[in-house]
């Protein structure tokens, strides 16, 4: 944290690249991320969502991943990807009730390494767009630690954090449920979607971000105004 504040995230990534041992990680870190002053309309994004067995990245497992590219603030559905992960443990009934992923489906799922390798390749040079960055940040960092022995720096734009900041600035009491993805989409009169599917949540997050940017005329604002640390 202190190093990043003093020298910037590009310098920190170069330092991480020098220490990286795994080729997948080296490839990811070798491609610079967008400059913090780049207008948000020109920032390449990867909208991303994870479904997990819980909220503790050190104890719980990554269950599915969904993402697609967003370029020039346009969602590129042709790049969409969704994959269930073989988390190598039985699922609790409450998990199945939320994510509708059965033990049989996850047992046939892809190996974690294959999916994280693929994700890092596609995320190279991009900022990650998520709703509630704590989940994606901690689970992605934990996966990288387990697979590569090192967690690289990722840049996140968090639609929950952006809207929380707006709510807080109004100094009006609000219920935390108003920050849910579905509730925020309702504010922009966006259509309903199937929640708790990693790909549909990722696309829904991208649509929410589009609405937020265009409604507030923020297209030319720099990336640094949107980043969530």
C-alpha positions in Angstrom: 0.0 0.0 0.0 2.7 2.5 1.0 4.9 1.6 -2.0 1.9 2.1 -4.4 1.1 5.5 -2.8 4.7 6.7 -3.2 5.6 5.4 -6.6 2.3 4.5 -8.3 0.8 1.2 -9.4 2.8 0.9 -12.6 6.0 0.9 -10.6 4.7 -1.6 -8.1 3.7 -4.0 -11.0 7.3 -3.7 -12.4 8.6 -4.6 -9.0 6.2 -7.6 -8.9 7.3 -8.6 -12.4 10.9 -8.8 -11.4 9.9 -11.2 -8.6 7.4 -13.3 -10.6 8.4 -17.0 -11.1 5.4 -18.3 -13.1 5.2 -17.5 -16.8 1.4 -16.8 -16.7 2.0 -14.2 -14.0 5.0 -12.7 -15.9 2.9 -12.3 -19.0 0.1 -10.6 -17.1 2.5 -8.2 -15.3 4.5 -7.4 -18.5 1.5 -5.6 -20.1 1.0 -2.1 -18.5 -2.3 -1.1 -17.1 -4.0 2.1 -18.4 -2.6 5.3 -17.0 -4.6 6.8 -14.2 -5.4 9.9 -16.2 -6.9 8.1 -19.2 -10.5 9.1 -19.8 -12.8 6.4 -18.6 -14.3 6.1 -22.1 -10.9 5.0 -23.4 -10.1 2.5 -20.6 -10.3 -1.2 -21.6 -12.4 -3.0 -18.9 -13.1 -6.6 -18.1 -16.4 -6.9 -16.3 -16.1 -9.8 -13.8 -18.1 -11.7 -11.3 -17.3 -14.7 -9.1 -19.8 -17.0 -7.4 -18.2 -18.6 -4.3 -19.1 -21.0 -1.5 -18.7 -18.2 1.1 -17.1 -14.8 1.7 -13.8 -15.9 3.3 -11.3 -16.3 0.5 -8.9 -18.3 2.7 -11.5 -20.9 3.7 -14.2 -20.8 1.0 -13.9 -21.8 -2.7 -14.4 -20.2 -6.0 -17.4 -21.8 -7.6 -17.9 -20.1 -11.0 -16.5 -17.2 -13.0 -18.1 -15.0 -15.6 -16.8 -12.0 -17.6 -16.7 -10.1 -20.8 -14.8 -7.2 -22.3 -16.0 -3.6 -22.2 -14.3 -1.3 -24.8 -15.2 2.4 -25.3 -17.9 1.8 -22.7 -19.5 -0.8 -25.0 -20.2 -4.3 -23.8 -18.6 -6.9 -26.2 -20.9 -9.9 -25.7 -18.9 -11.9 -28.2 -16.2 -12.1 -25.6 -18.5 -13.5 -22.9 -17.2 -16.4 -20.8 -18.8 -18.4 -18.1 -17.4 -21.5 -16.3 -18.2 -23.6 -13.3 -15.2 -24.5 -11.2 -14.5 -27.9 -9.7 -14.0 -26.7 -6.1 -13.3 -30.3 -4.9 -15.7 -30.3 -2.0 -19.4 -31.0 -1.4 -21.6 -27.9 -1.6 -23.8 -26.8 1.3 -27.5 -26.8 0.6 -27.8 -23.1 1.1 -25.1 -22.6 -1.6 -27.1 -24.6 -4.1 -30.2 -22.7 -3.2 -28.5 -19.4 -4.0 -26.3 -20.2 -7.0 -28.3 -23.2 -8.4 -25.0 -25.0 -9.1 -25.2 -28.6 -8.0 -22.5 -31.0 -6.7 -22.8 -32.9 -10.0 -22.2 -29.7 -12.0 -19.2 -28.5 -10.0 -17.7 -32.0 -10.1 -17.7 -31.7 -13.9 -16.3 -28.2 -13.7 -13.0 -26.9 -14.9 -9.9 -26.9 -12.8 -9.1 -23.6 -11.0 -5.7 -23.2 -12.6 -7.1 -23.5 -16.1 -9.6 -20.7 -15.4 -7.3 -18.4 -13.6 -4.6 -18.8 -16.3 -7.3 -17.9 -18.9 -8.6 -15.0 -16.8 -5.1 -13.4 -16.3 -4.5 -13.7 -20.0 -7.7 -11.9 -20.9 -7.3 -9.3 -18.1 -3.9 -8.2 -19.3 -3.8 -4.5 -19.8 -7.4 -4.1 -18.5 -9.1 -2.7 -15.4 -11.5 -5.1 -13.7 -15.1 -3.8 -13.4 -17.0 -5.4 -10.5 -19.9 -4.9 -8.0 -18.4 -5.1 -4.4 -14.7 -5.5 -5.1 -13.9 -7.2 -1.9 -15.1 -10.6 -3.2 -13.3 -10.6 -6.5 -10.2 -8.9 -5.1 -9.7 -11.3 -2.2 -10.6 -14.5 -4.1 -8.5 -13.6 -7.1 -5.5 -12.7 -4.9 -5.9 -16.0 -2.9 -6.1 -18.0 -6.1 -2.9 -16.3 -7.5 -1.1 -17.0 -4.2 -2.1 -20.7 -4.3 -1.3 -21.1 -8.0 1.7 -18.8 -8.6 3.0 -18.0 -5.1 2.3 -14.3 -5.6 -0.7 -12.0 -5.8 -0.2 -9.3 -8.4 -1.8 -5.8 -8.2 -5.2 -5.6 -10.0 -7.0 -2.3 -10.6 -10.8 -2.4 -9.8 -13.7 -0.1 -10.6 -16.4 -1.0 -8.1 -20.0 0.1 -9.0 -21.1 -0.5 -5.4 -18.3 1.8 -4.0 -19.1 4.5 -6.6 -22.8 4.5 -5.6 -22.1 4.4 -1.9 -19.9 7.5 -2.3 -22.8 9.2 -4.0 -25.3 8.2 -1.3 -22.8 9.3 1.5 -22.3 12.7 -0.1 -26.1 13.4 0.0 -26.0 12.9 3.8 -29.3 11.2 3.7 -29.9 7.9 5.6 -30.2 4.9 3.3 -30.5 1.2 3.8 -27.5 -1.0 2.7 -29.9 -3.1 0.6 -30.2 -0.1 -1.7 -26.6 -0.8 -2.8 -27.4 -4.2 -4.1 -26.9 -4.7 -7.8 -30.6 -5.3 -8.5 -31.6 -2.3 -6.4 -29.2 0.1 -8.2 -30.3 -1.2 -11.6 -33.9 -0.4 -10.6 -32.8 3.2 -10.0 -31.8 3.5 -13.6 -34.8 1.5 -14.9 -32.6 -1.2 -16.2 -34.4 -4.5 -17.0 -34.5 -7.5 -14.7 -31.9 -10.2 -15.0 -31.1 -13.6 -13.5 -29.1 -12.9 -10.3 -26.4 -15.2 -8.9 -25.2 -16.3 -12.3 -21.6 -15.1 -12.7 -21.9 -14.1 -16.3 -25.3 -12.4 -16.0 -24.1 -10.5 -12.9 -21.0 -9.4 -14.8 -23.0 -8.1 -17.7 -25.5 -6.5 -15.3 -22.6 -4.7 -13.6 -21.4 -3.4 -16.9 -24.8 -2.1 -17.8 -25.1 -0.4 -14.4 -21.7 1.2 -15.0 -22.7 2.5 -18.4 -25.9 4.0 -16.9 -23.9 5.6 -14.1 -21.3 7.1 -16.5 -23.7 8.4 -19.1 -26.4 9.7 -16.7 -23.7 11.7 -14.9 -21.8 12.8 -18.0 -18.6 11.2 -16.8 -17.2 9.8 -20.0 -14.2 12.1 -20.1 -13.3 11.9 -16.4 -10.0 10.2 -15.7 -9.7 6.6 -14.5 -8.3 7.7 -11.1 -11.8 9.1 -10.2 -13.3 5.6 -10.5 -10.7 3.3 -9.0 -11.5 1.4 -5.8 -8.5 0.6 -3.6 
